[in-house]
């Protein structure tokens, strides 16, 4: 596992660069800095416990196991709701249980995949992690959800967030896209696509009717933001003095080339995100069918990109796969990539 790939785990759903910025903009508020430290600890803990947690997750029947950390920082915490248990009345526990099930169903129905690793790994989640923990985090073995601080962040147990973070597990087990620059932005992009599709599939929403937001419901009251990212209109998801404005480009002309955010893994994912959204909307109907057939084969399938793929490589590979699976959609695919400045 390369150093670049490891860095991924220091992020969680809310990218480190954004937590740093919020900490700078709210100097008296330590929750975001504390979250950065806690996420790093979680990652290191995940490595240490690999063997033990593997027993917990591996070769299971893909069961859901939701634990409650009771605002402490111990994983996995106290048993809260396992597969088949009745609802607990704790909305956060029950939502986590429900969304883990929806991710599993999506993988099974749409990808024919037995849980994240293809071998039925149990879907473990710990809720109520720490105090004011501002993130949701996949450490390669389980999900961990903070409650948010209530000032900047409202909640992290959101269906699209659960789908997004768990999809990192699917990527890990398939293309293993390096978490750096453009391959890292593609890694983030695939997670955004899966997070959005889990939501669309669960509620049967068509591409042309979907909001295309990632992390809707994340921001606390009084924060001017619709979500963390807007797949169709990158760069427009939030703009508030407490959090700054959405830095995502929507076109290759504006590609971020700085060093922050592991060279733009969360920032530049807006470019392929927009290409997928435009393609799905042009195709119309269920985005988890034809549009995702092409993307799934490109990101996770047997004719997938390599782990160092650039945007151009990914786009070229979608064309190859589109010609093989849905040749009638080639023009729509070319047009979608053209809207973000990529010619295939």
Secondary structure, DSSP 4 states (H G I P E B T S, - for coil): --HHHHGGGGT-SS-HHHHHHHHHHSTT--HHHHHHHHHHHHHHHHHHTHHHHHHHHTTS-S-EEEEE-TTSS-SS-EEEEETTPPP-S-HHHHHHHHHHHHHHHHHHHHH--SSTTSS---EEEEES-SSS---EEE-SS-EEE----SSSB--S--HHHHHHHHHHHHHHTTT---SSHHHHHHHHHHHHHHHHHHHHHHHT--GGG---EESTT-BPTT--BS-SEESSSTT-SBEETTTEE----SSGGG---SSHHHHHTTTTHHHHHHHHHHHHHHH-S-TTTHHHHHHHHHHTSTTPPPTT--HHHHHHHHHHHHHHH-GGGHHHHHHHHHHTT---
